[in-house]
Amino acid sequence: MDTQSLAKLVFNLKIIPIDASGGFPIGLPFIAMFNPESFSIKEDLDWNAACAGGETGAAHQYEKTKPRNFSISFTLDGTGVNTNGVKIPVTAQIALFRATTTGIKGTLHRPNFLIVQYGTFINTCVLLSSEVNYTMFDMFGLPIRAKVTATFSEHTIKVLSDVLSMLSSPDLTHSKIVGEGDLLPLLTRDIYKNQDYEIQVARANKLHNFRKLKAGSTLIFPPIAVE
């Protein structure tokens, strides 16, 4: 793997098995060879829509916010296209993914709790479901490319929630790989919860035309004093 690929590995999708108490790693992580093709987050809120008899409409009363669910789709490749010709069997990559996410641990009697990290997104969670779609085979019928779609549900660990809130602080430097169609105001809002800092971010990255970002490039989001 070349230097550029190693540098990007830091930002690649990672799934790390952790213990339930302190969130410490307890096994080998799964690191995706390619960045996700799609990444969606779903939030559900429970409202009690009370409606008195004989009346129309409802007065919504908030009850609770359910844990977020998020789905990620990514490709596994065994042709060596992204590993300088080194062919890592797709079956081995699937086995590592399953060992990390769905394997029942003898001492725990359940699958692992997980940390999913991609770029600046970090979440403690459990796997709800996964689907593997094999899309390419060799002459012997063995899979050499597959697409995985995995759905996770947020799981809060108190010790880690405090740390993760610090990691998303605007007082720290963040970096993010630009995706196709990404806009600087929206990326700025994701980091700082305020898109008014786009000029400072453009200046920090020496962007001359920040309205058209180059997909695959890396943007730095520096510390900004937020009142």
TALINCOR-V798460 format. One record per residue. N is the residue number from 1. RES is the residue in three letters. SS is DSSP state (a for helix, b for strand, c for the rest). D_FIRST is the distance of its C-alpha to the first C-alpha in Angstrom with 1 decimal. Layout:
BEGIN
n	res	ss	d_first
N	RES	SS	D_FIRST
N	RES	SS	D_FIRST
END
This chain:
BEGIN
n	res	ss	d_first
1	MET	c	0.0
2	ASP	c	3.8
3	THR	a	6.8
4	GLN	a	8.3
5	SER	a	6.2
6	LEU	a	6.7
7	ALA	a	10.2
8	LYS	a	10.9
9	LEU	a	10.2
10	VAL	c	13.5
11	PHE	c	15.3
12	ASN	c	14.2
13	LEU	c	16.9
14	LYS	b	17.6
15	ILE	b	20.5
16	ILE	b	21.8
17	PRO	b	24.8
18	ILE	b	27.5
19	ASP	c	31.1
20	ALA	c	34.1
21	SER	c	35.8
22	GLY	c	33.5
23	GLY	c	30.3
24	PHE	c	28.4
25	PRO	b	25.2
26	ILE	c	26.3
27	GLY	c	23.4
28	LEU	c	19.8
29	PRO	c	18.4
30	PHE	b	17.1
31	ILE	b	14.1
32	ALA	c	14.0
33	MET	c	11.0
34	PHE	c	13.1
35	ASN	c	15.8
36	PRO	c	19.3
37	GLU	c	21.3
38	SER	b	24.5
39	PHE	b	25.6
40	SER	b	29.4
41	ILE	b	31.6
42	LYS	b	35.1
43	GLU	c	37.9
44	ASP	c	41.3
45	LEU	b	44.4
46	ASP	b	47.6
47	TRP	b	50.8
48	ASN	b	54.4
49	ALA	b	56.1
50	ALA	b	59.7
51	CYS	c	62.4
52	ALA	c	66.0
53	GLY	c	68.3
54	GLY	c	69.8
55	GLU	c	67.3
56	THR	c	64.5
57	GLY	c	61.1
58	ALA	c	59.5
59	ALA	b	58.8
60	HIS	b	55.2
61	GLN	b	54.8
62	TYR	b	51.3
63	GLU	b	50.6
64	LYS	b	46.9
65	THR	b	43.3
66	LYS	c	41.3
67	PRO	c	37.7
68	ARG	c	35.2
69	ASN	b	33.3
70	PHE	b	30.0
71	SER	b	28.1
72	ILE	b	24.4
73	SER	b	23.1
74	PHE	b	19.4
75	THR	b	17.7
76	LEU	b	16.0
77	ASP	b	14.3
78	GLY	c	14.1
79	THR	c	13.7
80	GLY	c	10.0
81	VAL	c	10.3
82	ASN	c	7.6
83	THR	c	5.1
84	ASN	c	5.5
85	GLY	c	8.8
86	VAL	c	8.5
87	LYS	c	11.5
88	ILE	c	12.3
89	PRO	c	16.0
90	VAL	a	17.4
91	THR	a	20.3
92	ALA	a	18.3
93	GLN	a	16.7
94	ILE	a	20.4
95	ALA	a	21.7
96	LEU	a	19.6
97	PHE	a	20.7
98	ARG	a	24.3
99	ALA	a	24.3
100	THR	a	23.3
101	THR	a	25.7
102	THR	c	28.5
103	GLY	c	28.9
104	ILE	c	32.4
105	LYS	b	32.3
106	GLY	c	35.2
107	THR	c	36.3
108	LEU	c	35.9
109	HIS	c	37.2
110	ARG	b	35.1
111	PRO	c	31.5
112	ASN	c	29.5
113	PHE	b	30.0
114	LEU	b	26.7
115	ILE	b	25.1
116	VAL	b	23.3
117	GLN	b	21.4
118	TYR	b	20.0
119	GLY	c	20.2
120	THR	c	23.7
121	PHE	b	24.9
122	ILE	b	25.5
123	ASN	b	27.9
124	THR	b	29.2
125	CYS	b	30.2
126	VAL	b	30.7
127	LEU	b	29.5
128	LEU	b	32.4
129	SER	b	31.0
130	SER	b	28.1
131	GLU	b	28.0
132	VAL	b	25.5
133	ASN	b	26.0
134	TYR	b	24.4
135	THR	b	24.1
136	MET	b	22.7
137	PHE	b	23.5
138	ASP	c	23.0
139	MET	c	26.1
140	PHE	c	26.9
141	GLY	c	27.0
142	LEU	c	23.9
143	PRO	b	22.1
144	ILE	b	18.7
145	ARG	b	18.7
146	ALA	b	20.7
147	LYS	b	21.8
148	VAL	b	22.7
149	THR	b	25.4
150	ALA	b	26.2
151	THR	b	29.2
152	PHE	b	29.7
153	SER	b	32.8
154	GLU	b	33.0
155	HIS	c	34.2
156	THR	c	35.4
157	ILE	c	35.0
158	LYS	a	37.3
159	VAL	a	35.4
160	LEU	a	32.2
161	SER	a	34.1
162	ASP	a	35.3
163	VAL	a	31.9
164	LEU	a	30.3
165	SER	a	33.2
166	MET	a	32.5
167	LEU	a	28.8
168	SER	c	30.1
169	SER	c	32.7
170	PRO	c	33.2
171	ASP	c	33.6
172	LEU	c	29.8
173	THR	c	27.1
174	HIS	b	24.9
175	SER	b	22.1
176	LYS	b	21.5
177	ILE	b	19.3
178	VAL	c	21.9
179	GLY	c	22.5
180	GLU	c	24.4
181	GLY	c	28.0
182	ASP	c	27.6
183	LEU	c	30.5
184	LEU	a	30.7
185	PRO	a	34.0
186	LEU	a	32.6
187	LEU	a	29.4
188	THR	a	31.7
189	ARG	a	34.1
190	ASP	a	31.4
191	ILE	a	30.4
192	TYR	a	33.9
193	LYS	c	36.1
194	ASN	c	37.7
195	GLN	a	36.7
196	ASP	a	39.1
197	TYR	a	36.4
198	GLU	a	34.5
199	ILE	a	35.9
200	GLN	a	34.7
201	VAL	a	31.1
202	ALA	a	31.3
203	ARG	a	32.6
204	ALA	a	29.9
205	ASN	c	27.2
206	LYS	c	29.3
207	LEU	c	29.6
208	HIS	c	32.3
209	ASN	c	32.4
210	PHE	c	31.4
211	ARG	c	33.1
212	LYS	c	30.2
213	LEU	c	26.8
214	LYS	c	23.6
215	ALA	c	21.6
216	GLY	c	18.0
217	SER	c	19.2
218	THR	b	19.5
219	LEU	b	23.0
220	ILE	b	24.4
221	PHE	b	27.5
222	PRO	c	29.4
223	PRO	c	32.1
224	ILE	c	35.3
225	ALA	c	38.7
226	VAL	c	39.9
227	GLU	c	43.6
END
